[in-house]
Amino acid sequence: MSTVTPTAARTTTPLRAVRDALDHLRDEPAPLWAPGSRARLTGWVAGSMVAWTVAGVAATAALGALVRLAG
């Protein structure tokens, strides 16, 4: 038997909020190049480019820190 809790009664931790956001991004399909959603697609592509750039810079910085520790 499952328990149903109201949304207001749930406490949201930062880790849970990140997990919910990642689940939403994974399950939500990319917008299409349709007349009504071109601005949304443009924002989605730009946001994706920024996110991957930040992830790449962070990974490079972490690798650089590891190399500095090793040598």
C-alpha positions as CSV (number, residue, x, y, z in Angstrom):
1,M,0.0,0.0,0.0
2,S,1.5,3.4,-0.9
3,T,1.3,6.5,1.1
4,V,0.2,9.7,-0.5
5,T,1.6,12.9,0.9
6,P,0.6,16.4,0.0
7,T,3.2,18.4,-1.9
8,A,3.3,21.1,0.8
9,A,4.1,18.6,3.4
10,R,7.3,17.3,1.6
11,T,10.6,18.9,2.5
12,T,12.8,19.5,-0.4
13,T,16.5,19.2,0.1
14,P,19.0,20.7,-2.3
15,L,20.1,17.2,-3.5
16,R,16.5,16.2,-4.1
17,A,15.9,19.4,-6.1
18,V,18.9,18.7,-8.3
19,R,17.7,15.1,-8.8
20,D,14.2,16.3,-9.7
21,A,15.7,18.9,-12.2
22,L,17.9,16.2,-13.8
23,D,14.9,13.8,-14.1
24,H,12.9,16.6,-15.7
25,L,15.6,17.3,-18.2
26,R,16.1,13.6,-19.0
27,D,12.4,12.9,-19.6
28,E,11.5,16.1,-21.4
29,P,11.9,15.9,-25.1
30,A,13.8,18.6,-27.0
31,P,11.6,21.3,-28.5
32,L,11.0,21.1,-32.3
33,W,11.7,23.6,-35.0
34,A,8.1,24.6,-35.3
35,P,6.7,28.1,-35.8
36,G,5.4,28.3,-32.2
37,S,8.5,27.0,-30.5
38,R,11.5,28.4,-32.3
39,A,12.5,30.7,-29.5
40,R,12.2,27.8,-27.0
41,L,14.5,25.7,-29.2
42,T,17.0,28.5,-29.6
43,G,17.1,28.9,-25.8
44,W,17.4,25.2,-25.3
45,V,20.3,24.9,-27.7
46,A,22.1,28.0,-26.2
47,G,21.5,26.7,-22.6
48,S,22.9,23.3,-23.6
49,M,26.0,24.9,-25.1
50,V,26.6,26.9,-22.0
51,A,26.0,23.9,-19.7
52,W,28.4,21.7,-21.7
53,T,31.0,24.5,-21.8
54,V,30.8,24.9,-18.0
55,A,31.1,21.1,-17.5
56,G,34.1,21.0,-19.8
57,V,35.9,23.8,-18.0
58,A,35.1,22.3,-14.6
59,A,36.4,18.9,-15.7
60,T,39.6,20.5,-17.2
61,A,40.2,22.4,-14.0
62,A,39.7,19.2,-11.9
63,L,42.1,17.3,-14.1
64,G,44.6,20.2,-13.9
65,A,44.4,20.1,-10.1
66,L,45.1,16.4,-10.1
67,V,48.1,16.8,-12.4
68,R,49.5,19.5,-10.2
69,L,49.1,17.3,-7.1
70,A,50.9,14.4,-8.9
71,G,53.8,16.3,-10.2
